[in-house]
């Protein structure tokens, strides 16, 4: 497994809506994430900065990279666009973080 950490941004007035949408995540989205090697996926919110910290473990980068091209993922990005900063393709603006320490 490869561990990945990343930062995204939710709009200040959309914290509750962001959480609601994830609490009601579509079963087909969860299944697709699993099919593309996602495990132990968590997202944390810093309400003071509006930053989201995501953590996910993936089986491998090649398999994971294919997730972005799936129709359900494209639909999810469009669904989430009103509540967070996104790129022109509706993908979340995301900053990958470098792992500098890990302890089991």
VMD Tcl script that draws the C-alpha trace (Angstrom):
set ca {
  {0.00 0.00 0.00}
  {1.05 3.54 -0.71}
  {-0.08 6.31 1.66}
  {-1.16 9.63 0.15}
  {-1.98 12.91 1.85}
  {-3.44 15.97 0.16}
  {-5.01 19.35 0.86}
  {-8.20 20.75 -0.72}
  {-10.38 23.76 0.10}
  {-14.08 23.89 0.96}
  {-15.97 27.18 0.72}
  {-16.45 28.87 4.14}
  {-20.25 28.68 4.03}
  {-20.31 25.07 2.75}
  {-18.73 23.09 5.60}
  {-21.99 21.42 6.61}
  {-23.01 20.71 3.02}
  {-19.61 19.17 2.25}
  {-19.93 16.86 5.23}
  {-23.56 16.02 4.39}
  {-22.65 15.03 0.84}
  {-19.92 12.72 2.11}
  {-22.17 11.22 4.78}
  {-24.55 10.36 1.94}
  {-21.85 9.25 -0.53}
  {-23.26 7.19 -3.36}
  {-22.72 3.43 -2.92}
  {-21.56 3.20 -6.55}
  {-18.88 5.83 -5.83}
  {-17.60 3.83 -2.86}
  {-17.53 0.68 -4.96}
  {-15.59 2.42 -7.73}
  {-13.06 3.76 -5.21}
  {-12.53 0.23 -3.91}
  {-12.24 -1.14 -7.46}
  {-9.44 1.36 -8.07}
  {-7.47 0.26 -5.02}
  {-8.58 2.80 -2.39}
  {-8.41 1.84 1.29}
  {-8.57 3.73 4.60}
  {-9.83 6.95 3.00}
  {-10.43 9.83 5.41}
  {-11.00 13.56 4.99}
  {-10.57 16.05 7.84}
  {-11.74 19.68 7.98}
  {-9.93 22.64 9.56}
  {-12.85 25.05 10.02}
  {-10.55 28.03 10.67}
  {-8.75 27.75 7.31}
  {-11.43 25.94 5.26}
  {-8.80 23.38 4.38}
  {-9.56 19.72 3.94}
  {-6.83 17.18 4.65}
  {-7.32 13.93 2.80}
  {-5.59 10.66 3.59}
  {-5.88 7.54 1.47}
  {-4.03 4.31 1.01}
  {-3.88 3.00 -2.54}
  {-2.69 -0.25 -4.06}
  {-0.70 1.46 -6.81}
  {-0.56 4.78 -8.66}
  {-1.45 3.38 -12.10}
  {-4.67 1.78 -10.86}
  {-5.54 4.88 -8.80}
  {-4.93 7.30 -11.68}
  {-7.63 5.54 -13.73}
  {-10.26 6.50 -11.12}
  {-10.35 10.12 -12.33}
  {-11.55 9.01 -15.76}
  {-14.54 6.97 -14.57}
  {-18.02 8.28 -15.27}
  {-19.07 8.06 -11.60}
  {-16.04 10.07 -10.53}
  {-16.77 12.72 -13.17}
  {-20.35 12.87 -11.89}
  {-19.11 13.20 -8.26}
  {-16.77 16.04 -9.17}
  {-19.64 17.90 -10.83}
  {-21.81 17.28 -7.74}
  {-19.10 18.62 -5.41}
  {-18.15 21.68 -7.51}
  {-20.63 24.06 -5.74}
  {-19.06 23.41 -2.33}
  {-15.30 23.49 -2.98}
  {-12.54 24.99 -5.08}
  {-12.26 23.12 -8.37}
  {-10.28 23.13 -11.59}
  {-11.78 23.72 -15.03}
  {-12.46 19.96 -15.38}
  {-14.40 20.03 -12.06}
  {-11.65 18.12 -10.24}
  {-10.88 19.48 -6.79}
  {-7.97 21.87 -6.53}
  {-5.63 19.59 -4.61}
  {-2.08 19.83 -3.31}
  {-0.26 16.54 -2.83}
  {1.74 16.33 0.38}
  {5.10 14.62 0.78}
  {5.23 12.01 3.52}
  {8.07 12.87 5.89}
  {7.33 10.48 8.75}
  {5.40 7.26 9.31}
  {5.12 4.91 12.28}
  {3.10 1.70 12.40}
}
mol new
graphics top color blue
foreach p $ca { graphics top sphere $p radius 0.5 }
foreach p [lrange $ca 0 end-1] q [lrange $ca 1 end] { graphics top cylinder $p $q radius 0.2 }
display resetview
